[in-house]
Amino acid sequence: MKKLILIGLVLLAGCRKIDTTPTINLGVQAKSTAIAKIYPIVTSGTVNVELNVTEGAKYSLQVTDLLDNELKTYGFTADKNIYTRALDLSDLKNGDYNIILIDISGKESRANVIVKK
């Protein structure tokens, strides 16, 4: 009986609380190429994309379906390190879509949005 109690105490001592808070992975891969924030995540029209980029660098912002079929592409040169862009998704059907930021070296940062009308 003493062994069972001791084993139980050892097991309890080794337990730790697991954080079960839901998080959204925005696929941040590099400081110079990152989608920092997208809002709203569920939209019927426009979605705002806040990007961490390098001032003066060239980027491509793509909207794809979940099979990575390219639906829209926006090219731009960042005029500041935090760059915000509104994307009109009102012409897309209901569903999940990827927003992909690509820098000139090919590094990507991805996030997901949902179009629901």
ChimeraX commands (.cxc) that place a marker at each C-alpha (Angstrom):
marker #1 position 0.00,0.00,0.00 radius 0.5
marker #1 position 2.86,2.38,0.85 radius 0.5
marker #1 position 4.40,1.70,-2.58 radius 0.5
marker #1 position 1.14,2.60,-4.35 radius 0.5
marker #1 position 0.84,5.86,-2.45 radius 0.5
marker #1 position 4.48,6.71,-3.17 radius 0.5
marker #1 position 4.05,5.93,-6.89 radius 0.5
marker #1 position 0.89,8.06,-6.95 radius 0.5
marker #1 position 2.74,11.00,-5.38 radius 0.5
marker #1 position 5.60,10.66,-7.84 radius 0.5
marker #1 position 3.17,10.64,-10.75 radius 0.5
marker #1 position 1.35,13.69,-9.41 radius 0.5
marker #1 position 4.62,15.51,-8.84 radius 0.5
marker #1 position 5.57,14.96,-12.49 radius 0.5
marker #1 position 2.28,16.31,-13.84 radius 0.5
marker #1 position 2.03,19.83,-15.14 radius 0.5
marker #1 position -0.90,21.86,-16.32 radius 0.5
marker #1 position -1.31,21.89,-20.09 radius 0.5
marker #1 position -2.43,25.13,-21.68 radius 0.5
marker #1 position -5.49,24.37,-23.80 radius 0.5
marker #1 position -6.08,27.95,-24.95 radius 0.5
marker #1 position -6.89,27.91,-28.69 radius 0.5
marker #1 position -4.38,29.84,-30.77 radius 0.5
marker #1 position -4.12,30.76,-34.41 radius 0.5
marker #1 position -0.78,30.02,-36.02 radius 0.5
marker #1 position -0.11,32.75,-38.51 radius 0.5
marker #1 position 2.87,30.99,-39.99 radius 0.5
marker #1 position 5.47,33.56,-39.01 radius 0.5
marker #1 position 8.68,32.32,-40.61 radius 0.5
marker #1 position 11.00,35.29,-40.73 radius 0.5
marker #1 position 11.12,38.77,-39.27 radius 0.5
marker #1 position 11.18,40.42,-42.67 radius 0.5
marker #1 position 8.30,38.36,-44.09 radius 0.5
marker #1 position 5.38,37.81,-41.75 radius 0.5
marker #1 position 1.64,38.15,-41.64 radius 0.5
marker #1 position 1.17,39.78,-38.26 radius 0.5
marker #1 position -2.60,40.07,-38.14 radius 0.5
marker #1 position -5.69,39.38,-40.25 radius 0.5
marker #1 position -9.08,40.72,-39.34 radius 0.5
marker #1 position -11.80,39.73,-39.53 radius 0.5
marker #1 position -10.98,36.02,-39.88 radius 0.5
marker #1 position -14.54,35.39,-41.13 radius 0.5
marker #1 position -15.65,37.90,-43.77 radius 0.5
marker #1 position -18.27,38.46,-46.43 radius 0.5
marker #1 position -16.20,41.14,-48.16 radius 0.5
marker #1 position -13.04,42.91,-47.11 radius 0.5
marker #1 position -10.28,41.49,-44.95 radius 0.5
marker #1 position -7.45,43.61,-43.50 radius 0.5
marker #1 position -3.95,42.15,-43.54 radius 0.5
marker #1 position -1.22,43.64,-41.34 radius 0.5
marker #1 position 2.28,42.65,-42.46 radius 0.5
marker #1 position 5.72,42.81,-40.84 radius 0.5
marker #1 position 7.98,43.55,-43.78 radius 0.5
marker #1 position 11.25,45.23,-44.66 radius 0.5
marker #1 position 10.87,48.79,-45.89 radius 0.5
marker #1 position 11.76,49.08,-49.57 radius 0.5
marker #1 position 11.53,45.32,-50.23 radius 0.5
marker #1 position 9.26,43.81,-52.89 radius 0.5
marker #1 position 6.53,41.35,-51.97 radius 0.5
marker #1 position 3.68,39.37,-53.44 radius 0.5
marker #1 position 0.44,38.84,-51.56 radius 0.5
marker #1 position -1.62,35.92,-52.88 radius 0.5
marker #1 position -5.08,34.59,-52.18 radius 0.5
marker #1 position -5.42,30.87,-52.89 radius 0.5
marker #1 position -7.91,28.11,-52.26 radius 0.5
marker #1 position -6.88,25.28,-49.93 radius 0.5
marker #1 position -5.35,23.39,-52.86 radius 0.5
marker #1 position -3.06,26.41,-53.48 radius 0.5
marker #1 position -4.78,27.37,-56.72 radius 0.5
marker #1 position -3.97,31.06,-57.11 radius 0.5
marker #1 position -7.09,33.24,-57.22 radius 0.5
marker #1 position -5.69,36.75,-56.72 radius 0.5
marker #1 position -2.21,38.27,-56.62 radius 0.5
marker #1 position -1.10,41.68,-55.42 radius 0.5
marker #1 position 2.46,42.90,-55.89 radius 0.5
marker #1 position 3.83,45.75,-53.79 radius 0.5
marker #1 position 6.94,47.44,-52.46 radius 0.5
marker #1 position 6.76,48.06,-48.72 radius 0.5
marker #1 position 6.87,51.75,-47.86 radius 0.5
marker #1 position 7.19,51.03,-44.11 radius 0.5
marker #1 position 7.94,48.10,-41.78 radius 0.5
marker #1 position 4.33,47.57,-40.72 radius 0.5
marker #1 position 2.25,47.51,-43.88 radius 0.5
marker #1 position -1.56,47.19,-43.84 radius 0.5
marker #1 position -3.59,46.25,-46.86 radius 0.5
marker #1 position -7.32,45.70,-47.37 radius 0.5
marker #1 position -8.21,42.79,-49.65 radius 0.5
marker #1 position -11.61,42.58,-51.32 radius 0.5
marker #1 position -12.77,38.94,-51.17 radius 0.5
marker #1 position -16.44,39.65,-51.91 radius 0.5
marker #1 position -16.25,37.92,-55.30 radius 0.5
marker #1 position -15.13,34.59,-53.78 radius 0.5
marker #1 position -17.53,31.75,-52.95 radius 0.5
marker #1 position -18.13,30.63,-49.37 radius 0.5
marker #1 position -15.14,28.66,-48.12 radius 0.5
marker #1 position -11.66,28.69,-46.61 radius 0.5
marker #1 position -8.83,30.54,-48.32 radius 0.5
marker #1 position -5.10,31.07,-47.77 radius 0.5
marker #1 position -3.47,34.49,-47.66 radius 0.5
marker #1 position 0.20,34.06,-48.57 radius 0.5
marker #1 position 2.90,36.72,-48.25 radius 0.5
marker #1 position 5.99,35.94,-50.34 radius 0.5
marker #1 position 9.22,37.94,-50.30 radius 0.5
marker #1 position 11.66,38.23,-53.21 radius 0.5
marker #1 position 13.74,35.28,-51.91 radius 0.5
marker #1 position 10.65,33.03,-51.87 radius 0.5
marker #1 position 10.07,32.92,-48.10 radius 0.5
marker #1 position 6.38,32.56,-47.27 radius 0.5
marker #1 position 4.07,33.43,-44.43 radius 0.5
marker #1 position 0.54,31.99,-44.51 radius 0.5
marker #1 position -2.75,32.58,-42.79 radius 0.5
marker #1 position -6.30,31.35,-43.31 radius 0.5
marker #1 position -9.52,33.33,-43.80 radius 0.5
marker #1 position -13.10,32.19,-44.19 radius 0.5
marker #1 position -15.52,33.76,-46.65 radius 0.5
marker #1 position -19.10,33.38,-45.46 radius 0.5
marker #1 position -21.97,35.32,-47.04 radius 0.5
marker link #1:1,2 radius 0.2
marker link #1:2,3 radius 0.2
marker link #1:3,4 radius 0.2
marker link #1:4,5 radius 0.2
marker link #1:5,6 radius 0.2
marker link #1:6,7 radius 0.2
marker link #1:7,8 radius 0.2
marker link #1:8,9 radius 0.2
marker link #1:9,10 radius 0.2
marker link #1:10,11 radius 0.2
marker link #1:11,12 radius 0.2
marker link #1:12,13 radius 0.2
marker link #1:13,14 radius 0.2
marker link #1:14,15 radius 0.2
marker link #1:15,16 radius 0.2
marker link #1:16,17 radius 0.2
marker link #1:17,18 radius 0.2
marker link #1:18,19 radius 0.2
marker link #1:19,20 radius 0.2
marker link #1:20,21 radius 0.2
marker link #1:21,22 radius 0.2
marker link #1:22,23 radius 0.2
marker link #1:23,24 radius 0.2
marker link #1:24,25 radius 0.2
marker link #1:25,26 radius 0.2
marker link #1:26,27 radius 0.2
marker link #1:27,28 radius 0.2
marker link #1:28,29 radius 0.2
marker link #1:29,30 radius 0.2
marker link #1:30,31 radius 0.2
marker link #1:31,32 radius 0.2
marker link #1:32,33 radius 0.2
marker link #1:33,34 radius 0.2
marker link #1:34,35 radius 0.2
marker link #1:35,36 radius 0.2
marker link #1:36,37 radius 0.2
marker link #1:37,38 radius 0.2
marker link #1:38,39 radius 0.2
marker link #1:39,40 radius 0.2
marker link #1:40,41 radius 0.2
marker link #1:41,42 radius 0.2
marker link #1:42,43 radius 0.2
marker link #1:43,44 radius 0.2
marker link #1:44,45 radius 0.2
marker link #1:45,46 radius 0.2
marker link #1:46,47 radius 0.2
marker link #1:47,48 radius 0.2
marker link #1:48,49 radius 0.2
marker link #1:49,50 radius 0.2
marker link #1:50,51 radius 0.2
marker link #1:51,52 radius 0.2
marker link #1:52,53 radius 0.2
marker link #1:53,54 radius 0.2
marker link #1:54,55 radius 0.2
marker link #1:55,56 radius 0.2
marker link #1:56,57 radius 0.2
marker link #1:57,58 radius 0.2
marker link #1:58,59 radius 0.2
marker link #1:59,60 radius 0.2
marker link #1:60,61 radius 0.2
marker link #1:61,62 radius 0.2
marker link #1:62,63 radius 0.2
marker link #1:63,64 radius 0.2
marker link #1:64,65 radius 0.2
marker link #1:65,66 radius 0.2
marker link #1:66,67 radius 0.2
marker link #1:67,68 radius 0.2
marker link #1:68,69 radius 0.2
marker link #1:69,70 radius 0.2
marker link #1:70,71 radius 0.2
marker link #1:71,72 radius 0.2
marker link #1:72,73 radius 0.2
marker link #1:73,74 radius 0.2
marker link #1:74,75 radius 0.2
marker link #1:75,76 radius 0.2
marker link #1:76,77 radius 0.2
marker link #1:77,78 radius 0.2
marker link #1:78,79 radius 0.2
marker link #1:79,80 radius 0.2
marker link #1:80,81 radius 0.2
marker link #1:81,82 radius 0.2
marker link #1:82,83 radius 0.2
marker link #1:83,84 radius 0.2
marker link #1:84,85 radius 0.2
marker link #1:85,86 radius 0.2
marker link #1:86,87 radius 0.2
marker link #1:87,88 radius 0.2
marker link #1:88,89 radius 0.2
marker link #1:89,90 radius 0.2
marker link #1:90,91 radius 0.2
marker link #1:91,92 radius 0.2
marker link #1:92,93 radius 0.2
marker link #1:93,94 radius 0.2
marker link #1:94,95 radius 0.2
marker link #1:95,96 radius 0.2
marker link #1:96,97 radius 0.2
marker link #1:97,98 radius 0.2
marker link #1:98,99 radius 0.2
marker link #1:99,100 radius 0.2
marker link #1:100,101 radius 0.2
marker link #1:101,102 radius 0.2
marker link #1:102,103 radius 0.2
marker link #1:103,104 radius 0.2
marker link #1:104,105 radius 0.2
marker link #1:105,106 radius 0.2
marker link #1:106,107 radius 0.2
marker link #1:107,108 radius 0.2
marker link #1:108,109 radius 0.2
marker link #1:109,110 radius 0.2
marker link #1:110,111 radius 0.2
marker link #1:111,112 radius 0.2
marker link #1:112,113 radius 0.2
marker link #1:113,114 radius 0.2
marker link #1:114,115 radius 0.2
marker link #1:115,116 radius 0.2
marker link #1:116,117 radius 0.2
view
